[in-house]
Amino acid sequence: MKKIKRFAALICAILLFLMYVSTLVFAFIDKSRSLGLLKASVMSYAYILVYRLIHRNDDDFHSEY
């Protein structure tokens, strides 16, 4: 279980880094395309946030803390 959590944390860290990079990229590309890409980035962050809120009382979520 610990390896799975480490892997999930690594994936989340990579996604967070990609969101920061995408913000920089959106600043340099055409406005019409960047708005759609920004919406996708915000939606992925919103899905992660909602998942955390829904599963914060799960036993597996807090089993090692």
Summary of the structure (lengths in Angstrom):
residues: 65
radius of gyration: 15.3
end to end distance: 12.6
largest distance: 46.3
contacts: 130
relative contact order: 0.12
helix: 78%
strand: 0%
